[in-house]
Amino acid sequence: MNYAHWIRHFQVNRNHRPEPDWGAAFSMEENKRVALAKTLAEYQLGDGGGECRLIGFDADSARAVHPDAAEVIDLWFREEAEHSRLLGFALRRVRGEFIQTTFGFRWFNRIRRWFGAQFEMLVLLVVEIVSTGYYRLVQRHCGDAPIAAMCGLILRDEAGHIIFHRDRLAAKFSDWSCGWRGLAIHGLTAGCTGFLWLTHGRWLRTLGGSLGEFRAEVGLEKRAFLASVARCRKAGLPKGSGAALLAP
């Protein structure tokens, strides 16, 4: 894997982040404000909040696979922590209340610990694929320019994160998109999509989103990810060729 490429990517991305205009005038229907406050509170906890690091039982071994691996992983999670910071500003903007934990968040972290770092990173990849659908719905329906701008920033980051995972997996498994690994992507994505809508759907519907719209966005992102893997394999790109793997 091209660790130097990803270290540069995360460092450059950190230095080019236009901050949303959080001081802009705010006006929103009360039912939408309440719904946005509820959904953003849970996402602020889950997307970069809590334990923003690898927590699988073998996390130390995953961080030691290469001299630069720990730095790349830390930069990735630092960007996730940035999402939590941005969501905190958005939550204050809609006068929401911060939360410390939820039942789903506790179980998500337990699963990450139990099954180890490789499964943990696969699950986090799937969460990022599904999160693109979430942020697109919020961006499209929130009706607030600073929060929409925040979603744009996070979506830009998530696009990079998904390519980062593609690079990482391509370097580890030349045939990972076939067989059980491909089925795992489909199964985990379906499960994560269903769980997110179960927990956030009522608030996203209040904003103006729908389950069909959400599924379409997630499906689009998943298919694009799998297609990009297939193109890389067909082209016979060198494992870990970060610059080549960034090609559309």
HUWOZI-V902308 format. One record per residue. N is the residue number from 1. RES is the residue in one small letter. SS is DSSP state (@ for helix, = for strand, . for the rest). PHI is phi in whole degrees, -180 to 180 (none if undefined). PSI is psi in whole degrees, 0 to 359 (none if undefined). Layout:
N | RES | SS | PHI | PSI
N | RES | SS | PHI | PSI
This chain:
1 | m | . | none | 142
2 | n | . | -83 | 83
3 | y | @ | -65 | 322
4 | a | @ | -62 | 321
5 | h | @ | -60 | 315
6 | w | @ | -75 | 330
7 | i | @ | -62 | 315
8 | r | @ | -63 | 317
9 | h | @ | -58 | 309
10 | f | @ | -68 | 324
11 | q | @ | -68 | 317
12 | v | @ | -66 | 317
13 | n | @ | -62 | 324
14 | r | @ | -66 | 331
15 | n | . | -93 | 1
16 | h | . | -132 | 74
17 | r | . | -134 | 94
18 | p | . | -66 | 121
19 | e | . | -74 | 133
20 | p | . | -58 | 153
21 | d | . | -83 | 81
22 | w | . | -67 | 342
23 | g | . | -87 | 2
24 | a | . | -65 | 155
25 | a | . | -58 | 142
26 | f | . | -119 | 129
27 | s | . | -148 | 127
28 | m | . | -158 | 144
29 | e | . | -58 | 143
30 | e | @ | -61 | 320
31 | n | @ | -66 | 324
32 | k | @ | -71 | 321
33 | r | @ | -60 | 314
34 | v | @ | -64 | 316
35 | a | @ | -63 | 317
36 | l | @ | -66 | 321
37 | a | @ | -62 | 320
38 | k | @ | -68 | 312
39 | t | @ | -71 | 322
40 | l | @ | -67 | 327
41 | a | @ | -62 | 316
42 | e | @ | -71 | 323
43 | y | @ | -72 | 327
44 | q | @ | -62 | 325
45 | l | @ | -72 | 316
46 | g | @ | -83 | 327
47 | d | . | -96 | 81
48 | g | . | 96 | 354
49 | g | . | -89 | 182
50 | g | . | 64 | 221
51 | e | . | -86 | 92
52 | c | . | -88 | 72
53 | r | . | -170 | 171
54 | l | . | -70 | 131
55 | i | . | -125 | 5
56 | g | . | -58 | 154
57 | f | . | -60 | 336
58 | d | . | -111 | 31
59 | a | @ | -59 | 322
60 | d | @ | -63 | 322
61 | s | @ | -69 | 324
62 | a | @ | -65 | 324
63 | r | @ | -75 | 346
64 | a | . | -106 | 10
65 | v | . | -70 | 342
66 | h | . | -154 | 149
67 | p | . | -56 | 332
68 | d | . | -101 | 0
69 | a | @ | -62 | 316
70 | a | @ | -62 | 320
71 | e | @ | -65 | 318
72 | v | @ | -64 | 315
73 | i | @ | -63 | 318
74 | d | @ | -65 | 321
75 | l | @ | -67 | 321
76 | w | @ | -60 | 311
77 | f | @ | -70 | 331
78 | r | @ | -63 | 323
79 | e | @ | -69 | 325
80 | e | @ | -65 | 321
81 | a | @ | -64 | 327
82 | e | @ | -62 | 324
83 | h | @ | -64 | 319
84 | s | @ | -63 | 321
85 | r | @ | -63 | 312
86 | l | @ | -61 | 316
87 | l | @ | -64 | 329
88 | g | @ | -63 | 317
89 | f | @ | -63 | 318
90 | a | @ | -64 | 321
91 | l | @ | -66 | 319
92 | r | @ | -65 | 324
93 | r | @ | -62 | 324
94 | v | . | -96 | 13
95 | r | . | 58 | 41
96 | g | . | -88 | 170
97 | e | . | -110 | 133
98 | f | . | -71 | 146
99 | i | . | -121 | 154
100 | q | . | -100 | 332
101 | t | . | -164 | 161
102 | t | . | -141 | 165
103 | f | @ | -59 | 314
104 | g | @ | -64 | 321
105 | f | @ | -66 | 320
106 | r | @ | -64 | 317
107 | w | @ | -71 | 324
108 | f | @ | -59 | 316
109 | n | @ | -70 | 325
110 | r | @ | -63 | 317
111 | i | @ | -62 | 318
112 | r | @ | -60 | 319
113 | r | @ | -69 | 315
114 | w | @ | -64 | 318
115 | f | @ | -96 | 358
116 | g | . | 91 | 168
117 | a | @ | -67 | 322
118 | q | @ | -65 | 316
119 | f | @ | -68 | 322
120 | e | @ | -58 | 315
121 | m | @ | -70 | 328
122 | l | @ | -65 | 317
123 | v | @ | -63 | 319
124 | l | @ | -66 | 326
125 | l | @ | -60 | 312
126 | v | @ | -62 | 318
127 | v | @ | -60 | 321
128 | e | @ | -70 | 323
129 | i | @ | -62 | 313
130 | v | @ | -69 | 324
131 | s | @ | -64 | 332
132 | t | @ | -61 | 322
133 | g | @ | -64 | 318
134 | y | @ | -61 | 309
135 | y | @ | -68 | 329
136 | r | @ | -67 | 320
137 | l | @ | -65 | 315
138 | v | @ | -63 | 315
139 | q | @ | -60 | 319
140 | r | @ | -73 | 327
141 | h | @ | -115 | 354
142 | c | . | -70 | 328
143 | g | . | 72 | 24
144 | d | . | -136 | 121
145 | a | @ | -62 | 314
146 | p | @ | -63 | 320
147 | i | @ | -69 | 322
148 | a | @ | -63 | 321
149 | a | @ | -65 | 321
150 | m | @ | -59 | 315
151 | c | @ | -60 | 321
152 | g | @ | -62 | 318
153 | l | @ | -62 | 313
154 | i | @ | -66 | 320
155 | l | @ | -62 | 323
156 | r | @ | -62 | 316
157 | d | @ | -63 | 316
158 | e | @ | -63 | 324
159 | a | @ | -60 | 317
160 | g | @ | -65 | 320
161 | h | @ | -63 | 320
162 | i | @ | -66 | 320
163 | i | @ | -67 | 323
164 | f | @ | -57 | 314
165 | h | @ | -67 | 324
166 | r | @ | -61 | 316
167 | d | @ | -62 | 313
168 | r | @ | -62 | 316
169 | l | @ | -71 | 322
170 | a | @ | -64 | 325
171 | a | @ | -71 | 332
172 | k | @ | -93 | 320
173 | f | . | -132 | 109
174 | s | . | -67 | 336
175 | d | . | -118 | 28
176 | w | . | -66 | 336
177 | s | . | -78 | 354
178 | c | . | -100 | 168
179 | g | @ | 60 | 220
180 | w | @ | -67 | 333
181 | r | @ | -70 | 317
182 | g | @ | -65 | 319
183 | l | @ | -63 | 324
184 | a | @ | -62 | 319
185 | i | @ | -61 | 313
186 | h | @ | -63 | 313
187 | g | @ | -66 | 314
188 | l | @ | -67 | 323
189 | t | @ | -65 | 317
190 | a | @ | -62 | 316
191 | g | @ | -66 | 317
192 | c | @ | -68 | 321
193 | t | @ | -62 | 314
194 | g | @ | -64 | 318
195 | f | @ | -67 | 319
196 | l | @ | -65 | 319
197 | w | @ | -69 | 326
198 | l | @ | -61 | 320
199 | t | @ | -90 | 333
200 | h | @ | -118 | 352
201 | g | @ | -58 | 319
202 | r | @ | -63 | 327
203 | w | @ | -77 | 320
204 | l | @ | -67 | 326
205 | r | @ | -65 | 321
206 | t | @ | -63 | 325
207 | l | @ | -69 | 335
208 | g | . | 123 | 1
209 | g | . | -84 | 171
210 | s | . | -139 | 161
211 | l | @ | -62 | 319
212 | g | @ | -61 | 319
213 | e | @ | -64 | 316
214 | f | @ | -63 | 312
215 | r | @ | -61 | 321
216 | a | @ | -63 | 318
217 | e | @ | -66 | 315
218 | v | @ | -65 | 317
219 | g | @ | -61 | 320
220 | l | @ | -60 | 315
221 | e | @ | -68 | 318
222 | k | @ | -64 | 315
223 | r | @ | -65 | 321
224 | a | @ | -64 | 320
225 | f | @ | -64 | 310
226 | l | @ | -65 | 323
227 | a | @ | -66 | 322
228 | s | @ | -67 | 324
229 | v | @ | -63 | 315
230 | a | @ | -62 | 320
231 | r | @ | -64 | 319
232 | c | @ | -63 | 317
233 | r | @ | -67 | 317
234 | k | @ | -65 | 322
235 | a | @ | -76 | 347
236 | g | . | 65 | 38
237 | l | . | -66 | 147
238 | p | . | -59 | 141
239 | k | . | -59 | 134
240 | g | . | 77 | 15
241 | s | . | -79 | 85
242 | g | @ | -57 | 314
243 | a | @ | -63 | 317
244 | a | @ | -66 | 323
245 | l | @ | -72 | 346
246 | l | . | -81 | 352
247 | a | . | -65 | 141
248 | p | . | -70 | none
